[in-house]
Each structure stands twice: as C-alpha cells, then as structure tokens.
Amino acid sequence: MIKVFRKFRVQLTREGKLKRYLLYGLGEIVLVVIGILIALGIDNWNDDRMKAHREQIYLTGLQKEFLINKAKLEELIRVNRSNFDAARKITALISNPDPMVTEEQFSNLLFQAFANDLAYSPNNSLLNELISSGNLNDLSSTALRVHLATWIATLEDVAKQESDLGIQRNSVVSLLAEEKFSLRKVLDDTGISKELLSLDPVETGASNFGILKSTAFENRMLLFMLSCQATEQEHYQPLLEVIDTILDMLETQIQ
C-alpha cells in the first residue's frame, strides 16, 4: 500500500499537482501511524495476556497455601480447646474433689492440659515472595492485595498471644517440678517415660493430688484458662475469618 502511495506521489510531483500530492503524502503518514498503533496494540495485548496468566498462577498458588493454613489453624483450635477442657476439669477438682478420679486419670488430665505448646506456623512462602519481589501488584483486586499485605502483621499479634499462653502454661508446669510433687509420675502414668524417654515406670508412692490444695496452683490454672480463651476468641477465630475472606476472594478471582 505504501508503494502505491509512493508511485502516485512521484506521478503527481511530475504533473505539478501539489495539492493532491500533499493529500497522498498525508495518507502515507496516516498508514504509518496506524501500523505503529496496531503493532503497539498487539504488544499490549500480549503483555496483558501474559500478565493475566501470571496472575492466575499466583492466585492458584495462594489458594493452596491458605487452604493449608486454614487446616493448620483449625487443628490448633482443636488442641487449644482440648487443653482448656482438661484444665477446666482439673480446676473443678479443687473446689469439688471427686474420689472416683484415680491418680492415673489425674495424671492424664495434667498431661492433656499442658503437654501441647501452641505455635501457629502458616505456609507463607509464595506470599512472602510476592511481597519481597513487588509482584503482589500483579494481582488485579485491590481488596485482595490489602488483605494479603496485612496478613503478616496479623500473625505477629497471634504470635504474641501464643507467647503469653506459653508463659501461663509453663508457670503451672513449674509447680509440678517442685520437691513435693512428681512430674515423673505424670510421665509414667501416661506412658511417656517408656515411649519417649525409654525409662521403665517406677513405683514412687507419690501422689500429685496435693497440688489441688495449693492456692498458687489454682491462681495459675485460672490464668492459663483465661489465656486459652483469649487465644481462641480474640485471635484464632478472627484469624480464621480472615482466612475465609481471603479464600473467598481468591475463589472469585480464579478463572
């Protein structure tokens, strides 16, 4: 097409038809501009297509991560409730002793309440990579980007609460390490001495029921239970809601 315009231009120049020559010259320019715009449009289309494909890979990867994170958190909630339930049963024995509860059952309650430390460790490998590389901006949803960006800060608050819960837990366990009580009996009665420490149970004749008469034990048990409640109600459950919100957003974005 450009060659045709050039042919006309030469012909018109020879014939002295300047006005028509200018029009055809303008036509050449328009064709060149259109060609450039088409080329740029194709490049932009390719870039947008590649960006959309890359975004889908990120969204799918994040969905897998947060499904795992949800399962981990739900398991921690279950363990925390188990700890609380055992602690509540122990505390109830302080004011209402039950002669039907055996020493072995009491040891199992103590083990159930204090054997498990809680520490939420979500899988954030892809999210951390997106944040550090700046590729988080490749996600088209502003709301999703905001939720993902604040996720790490939320985890810091949860970790602080878990640390406080650990302190309360250790304060109770430390009483069992005192001279008049027997941590060994708890481990023997629950089978931990044999299974984990390869130690045969020993008959000490000791009893840990006396710890129920300790005011310090009751105080620490109550603080531990309050911390368990705060961990779930003020941190784990709101965090679970955040995860569900993020998963809902990811679901709507994934094609």
C-alpha positions, 0 to 999 in steps of 0.5 A, spaced: 500 500 500 505 504 501 508 503 494 502 505 491 502 511 495 509 512 493 508 511 485 502 516 485 506 521 489 512 521 484 506 521 478 503 527 481 510 531 483 511 530 475 504 533 473 505 539 478 499 537 482 501 539 489 495 539 492 493 532 491 500 530 492 500 533 499 493 529 500 497 522 498 503 524 502 498 525 508 495 518 507 502 515 507 503 518 514 496 516 516 498 508 514 504 509 518 501 511 524 496 506 524 501 500 523 505 503 529 498 503 533 496 496 531 503 493 532 503 497 539 496 494 540 498 487 539 504 488 544 499 490 549 495 485 548 500 480 549 503 483 555 496 483 558 495 476 556 501 474 559 500 478 565 493 475 566 496 468 566 501 470 571 496 472 575 492 466 575 498 462 577 499 466 583 492 466 585 492 458 584 498 458 588 495 462 594 489 458 594 493 452 596 497 455 601 491 458 605 487 452 604 493 449 608 493 454 613 486 454 614 487 446 616 493 448 620 489 453 624 483 449 625 487 443 628 490 448 633 483 450 635 482 443 636 488 442 641 487 449 644 480 447 646 482 440 648 487 443 653 482 448 656 477 442 657 482 438 661 484 444 665 477 446 666 476 439 669 482 439 673 480 446 676 473 443 678 477 438 682 479 443 687 473 446 689 469 439 688 474 433 689 471 427 686 474 420 689 472 416 683 478 420 679 484 415 680 491 418 680 492 415 673 486 419 670 489 425 674 495 424 671 492 424 664 488 430 665 495 434 667 498 431 661 492 433 656 492 440 659 499 442 658 503 437 654 501 441 647 505 448 646 501 452 641 505 455 635 501 457 629 506 456 623 502 458 616 505 456 609 507 463 607 512 462 602 509 464 595 506 470 599 512 472 602 515 472 595 510 476 592 511 481 597 519 481 597 519 481 589 513 487 588 509 482 584 503 482 589 501 488 584 500 483 579 494 481 582 488 485 579 483 486 586 485 491 590 481 488 596 485 482 595 492 485 595 490 489 602 488 483 605 494 479 603 499 485 605 496 485 612 496 478 613 503 478 616 502 483 621 496 479 623 500 473 625 505 477 629 499 479 634 497 471 634 504 470 635 504 474 641 498 471 644 501 464 643 507 467 647 503 469 653 499 462 653 506 459 653 508 463 659 501 461 663 502 454 661 509 453 663 508 457 670 503 451 672 508 446 669 513 449 674 509 447 680 509 440 678 517 440 678 517 442 685 520 437 691 513 435 693 510 433 687 512 428 681 512 430 674 515 423 673 509 420 675 505 424 670 510 421 665 509 414 667 502 414 668 501 416 661 506 412 658 511 417 656 517 415 660 517 408 656 515 411 649 519 417 649 524 417 654 525 409 654 525 409 662 521 403 665 515 406 670 517 406 677 513 405 683 514 412 687 508 412 692 507 419 690 501 422 689 500 429 685 493 430 688 496 435 693 497 440 688 489 441 688 490 444 695 495 449 693 492 456 692 498 458 687 496 452 683 489 454 682 491 462 681 495 459 675 490 454 672 485 460 672 490 464 668 492 459 663 484 458 662 483 465 661 489 465 656 486 459 652 480 463 651 483 469 649 487 465 644 481 462 641 476 468 641 480 474 640 485 471 635 484 464 632 477 465 630 478 472 627 484 469 624 480 464 621 475 469 618 480 472 615 482 466 612 475 465 609 475 472 606 481 471 603 479 464 600 473 467 598 476 472 594 481 468 591 475 463 589 472 469 585 478 471 582 480 464 579 478 463 572 
